Amino acid sequence: MKNHSRMIFLLFLGYVIVYIDKTVMGFALLPIEKEFSLSTEELGYITGIFFLSYSLFQIPAGWLNDRLGYKAMLVISLCLLGGFAFSFGVLGLSFAMLIAFRFLSGMGHSGYPCSCAKAVVSNFTLEKRTFAQSILLSSAGLAMTAGPLVAVYALANFGWRGSFAGLGVMACIIAIVIIFLVPKALSGARQKSTLSYRQLLKSPTVILLFIAIFCINIPSYGLMAWLPKFLVQQRGMPMDTSGYVIAIGGLGIWISSLCTGWLVGKYFQDREPMVIMICSLLSAMCIYTVYVMPSPVTASLFLFLGQVFLMGAFVTTFTLPMKRIPVDNMGAAMGIINTGGTLGGFVSPIVMGYLIGSSGGYYSTFVFLSVAMICAALAVVPLMVKRTHSDFTVTE
């Protein structure tokens, strides 16, 4: 139990760094825009190129994870992430270099989620996996609660360059600690499998969750990238006030991550698709309402609720494969499914940048984000039907 707790704690810290890297970028776009005189479309490319790389390397990272082991991939991912975050801050002297380092940073990020998923299924029994994974995913909530406050402080005191350099150093330090303190598989049954990528791609679970997580990550990363700019420039909020508004949304993510894992694991076994559908529809409604609300207080309230339901859908979607995919294929399966999520992260900032630039406002972007969540709800409807023998199940 002690080793399990220590492993989850260290993987959680690594996840916090992964999410803070994404969160800080939303605030860093403001000084970067000023320093390099970039358009909204070019700012969208800085964020989008990261997710393009993230998407391209998801499947190779999953394949390597099943062959090198999750510990090696955790260390490699954090070192690459840290090294290129440091380079982004220190060596990013032109728009082209910023694009290049964010592309390379996405390569580092790509191996971390599937490695964590593999660590969970290798060390926890079936009934404990949802809660264990939800603890790791709750790092997004911590990053979005503390991240905006830390970002505003760091940008004000160290600049965007110093902020990314420091983030890179922290990522490498955590990688070193993982080398010495995270063991290989501690316990848990092994399940031999000879499933190929073709067989995985035929699984209804893999196909539909690929689509669902693509749609869910459109508002997840779209809000992360553009919400600070919207609150400051469109709503006229001071930078520190916008940080508090986004932090409240992050608190919703944190609470939702932990509560969803416990509730689904205890009360909604085999009804996960229903949870995803309901949470997605409620999140769509709340996200649209954020745009309508004029004051920081009401915007914070609906952002909080929107993030609660969005994260409920995300956690349930991300943990469902752990119950339906064989353990020995978990890295590959999660690589395929998470590719959908990273593609959503790639598409969202670029589309939002185009919509903002063409319309001169943010209304169309909030409609876009809300429609994406409705599509996520529709994607999981077929999974609400009782599974057949053609789908894969996990046995202990």
N, C-alpha and C positions, 0 to 999 in steps of 0.2 A: 504493500500500500504506500509506503514511504517513497519507493522508487517511482511508482506511478504518479504520485502527487508532484514530485520533483520534476519529472519529465513534462507533465502538463504545464507546470509553472514556467519552465524554460521555453517550451514551444509557444506558450502564451506571450512571453516577452518578445520573441521573434516576430510573432504575428502583429504585436503592437507597433514594432518598427516598420513592418510592411505597410500597415494601414496609415501610420503617421506620414510616411513618405508620400502617399497619395493625398492625404489631407492637407499637408503643408503646401503642396503644389497649387491648390486652389487659391490660397492667399498669396503665394509667391508670384502668381501671374500678374498681379497688380504692379509691383515694382519692376518685373521683367518687361512688361508692356511699355512702361515709361522709359526704361534704360535702352531698349532696342527699337522703340517706336514701331511696335508690331500691331497688325490689324487683328480683329477678333477671329478671323479665319486662321491666321498664323498661330495665334494662341491656342486655338482648337487643335492644330496639328501637333503642338508640343505635347499636349495631353494625349491626343489620339495615337500618336506614333508609339507611345509607351504601351498602349493596349494592343496595338498591332503586333508588336514584338512579343508581348505577353501571350497573345493568341497563337502565334506561329510556333512558339517553343513549348506550349502546353503538352502536346502529345509526345514529342521527343522526351520531355522531362518525365512524363509518366512512364514511358518505356524504360528510361534509365533508372527510375525509382524502383521498378520491379526487379531490376538486375543488379544495381549497385547497393541497394538497401536505402531505407529512409534516412538513416543517420548521415551517410555520406552526402546525400542530396540536400539535406537541411544545411549542412556546413557550406557546401558549394553555393547554394542559393544565396545565403546571407552574405558570403564573401563577395560574390558578384554584385549583389544589390548595394552593399556598402561601398565597394570600390568605385562603382559608377555614380553613386550619389555624391561621393566626395569629388569625383572628377567633374560632375555637373556644376558644383559650386565653385571649384577652384579653376577649372580649365574651360568652362563654358563662356568663351569670349565672343561668340558670334551666334546667329540664329541657327546656322548649319551645325555647329558644335553642340548646341543645346538639343537639337533634334537627335543627333547621333548618340549622345550620352543617355537620353531618355529611352531610346530604342534599346541600347545595351542594358540599361537598368531593368527594362521589361523582361529581358532574357533571364536575369537573376531572379526576379519575382516569380517566374513561371514554375519553378520547381518546388516552391514552398508549400502551397495548399495541398498538392497531391502527396507530398512527403508527410505532412501532418496527418492526413487522412489515413495513409498507410500505417503510421505509427499508432493511431487509435485502434484500427481494426486488428493490428498485430498484438495488442496488449490489453484489450478490453473485451469482455464478453458481449454478446449481441445486444442484451438489454441495457448495457451501460454505455454503448457507443454514442447514442444521440446526445446524452448529457455531456459526455467527455468532449465531443466535438463542438457542442454549443458553447462550452467554456472557452475553447480556442477562438471560435468565431465572435465571442463577445468582446474580443480585443478590438474589433471594429468600433464598438460603442465607446470603449475607453479612449481609443485614438481620436474619435470624433467629439468626445466630451472634453478631454484634456488637450487634444491636438490643436483646436482653434485658439485656445488661450495660450498654449506654448508657442504656437506659430506667430501670433500677434506680438508676443514678448520677444521671441527670437528675431523676428524680422526687424523689430524696432531697435534692438540692441546689437545684433550681429549682422544684419542684412540677410538677403536671401542666399548669398554665397556662403557665408559663415554657417547659416542654418543647415544647408545641405551637407556641408563638410562635416559638421558635428554629427549629423544623422548617420553619415557613412561610417564614421569611427565607431559609433555605438553598435551598428549592425555587425561589424567585424569582431567587436569584443564579445557579443553574445554568441557568435559562431565559435569562438575559441572556448567559451564556457561549455557549449554543447559538446564539443569534442571530448571533454574530460568527464562530464557529468550525465550525459544522456546515454543510456545503454542501448544495446540492440534489443530485439524482442524479449520482453520479460516473461510473458505468459500468453495464454490464449491458444486456442486450437488452430492447427494448420489445416488448410484445405487445398488439396492438390487440384489443379485445374489445367486443362489444355486449351482453354478458350482463346481463339484468335481475335484480332481486331475486327475481322469481318463478322464473327459471331457477336461480339459486343455491339457493333453497329446495328445489328438486327434486333437487339433487345428493345422493346417498347420503353422500358425504363430509361435507357441511355438516350434514345432519340428524343423523347418528349421532355426529359429533364434538361437536355441540351437546349431545346427551344425555350423552356420556361426560365432557365437561369440567364439566358441571353436577354430576355425581355426584362427580368427583374433588375439586372445590372445596368440597364439603360438609365433609369432614374437614380439608382444607387450612385453610380459614378458621374452621371450628369449633374446631380445636385452637388456632389463633392467638388467638381471642377468649376461650376459656374455660379453657385449660390452666393459665395462671398461677393462676387462682382455684381450680381443682381441686387443684393441688399445695400451695397455701398453706392452704386451708381444709379439704380432705378428707384430705390426706396429712400435714398439720401441718408442712410444710417452711417454713423461714424464707424471706423474699422473695429474698435473695441466692442461696440454694441453688436455688430454683425457677428463677432466672435462668440458672444454670449448666446445669441440666437441659435447659431449652428451647434454650439456646445449642448444646448438643451435637446436638440435633435439627436445628438450623439448619445445623450443620456437615455433617450428612448431606445436606441439601438442596443445599448448595454443591457438594460433591463429586459428587453424583448429576447435577446440572445439566451440569457440564462433561464428565463421563465418558459420560453418556447421549448427548449430542450427538456426541461422537467415535465411540462404539461403533456407534450407529445409522447415522451417516453412512458408516462404513467397512464394517460387516459385516451390517447388517440393512436395506439398501435394499429397498423393496417388501415388507418383512415387519414394518413398523411396528405394524400392529394386533395381531400376536402379542406384541410387546414390551409394548404397553399392557395386554393381557389378563393376562399373567404378572405384571407389576409390580403391577397393581391387586389381584390375589388375594393376593400376598405382603404387600402393604401392609395389607390388611384384617386378616390374621392378626396382624401386629405391633401394629397400633393397639389391637386388643382386648387383647393381652397387656400393654400399658402399664398398663391398669387393674388387672390382676391383680398386677403386681409391686409389692411394698410398699416397697422401698428405693430411694433416689435413684439408686444405681449401676445396678441392673437396669432401672429405669424409663428411665434415660438410654439404655441399650443398645438396648432395643426401640423407643424413640422414634427413635433414630438410624436403625435399620434401617427402621422404618416410613416415615420421611421420605425415605430413600434410594429406596425403591420407589415411594412416592407421587410424588416429583418425577420419577422415571424415566417414570412413566405420563403426568404432566402435560407434560413437555418434548416427548415423542414425539407426544402429542395436539396440542399447540399448533403444532408445526412441520410436521405432516403436510399441512395445507392449502397450505403453501408449495410443495409438490411436485405438488399436484393442482388448484390453482385458478389461473386466468389472472392475470398480474401486475397488469393494469389494474383488476381487480376485487378485489384483495387487501384493501384497506381495508374494503370493504363485507362481504366474506366473513368477515374476522376480527372485524368488528363483530358479525355475526350469531352466530358460534361463541362469541365471548367473552361474549356476552349470557348464554349458558348457564352459563358460569363464574361470572359475577357474580350470577346468580339463585341459584346454589348458595350463594354467599357471603351472600346475603340470607336464604335459607331457614334455613341452618344455625344461626346464633346464636339466632334466634328460637325454633326448634324445641328447641334445646338448653336455652334458658332456661325454656321451658315444661316440658320433661321433668325438669329439675332441681327446679323449683318444685313440680311435682306429686308427684314420687317422693321428694324430699328427699335424693337421692343422684345419683351420676354413672354408675351401671351402665348404665342404659337409653341414656344418651347415647353411650357407647362402642360399644354394640351398633348404634345408629343410624349412627355413623360407619363402622363396619366393613361394614354392609350396603350403604351407599352405594358403597364401593369394589368390592364384588362386582357391583353393578349396572353400574358403569363397565366392568368386564371383559365382562359380557354384551352391553353396547351395541356393542362393536367387533367382535363375532364375525362379523356379516355383511360387514364390511370385509376379513375374512381371505380371502374368496372373490375370485378374480381379477376385476379391474375390467372393466366393459364399456364400450362406446362412449358410453353415456349419462352417464358420469361425466366430469369435466373433468380434463384433464392440462395440465401446464405445459410449454411448449416454449421452447427458447432461440432 
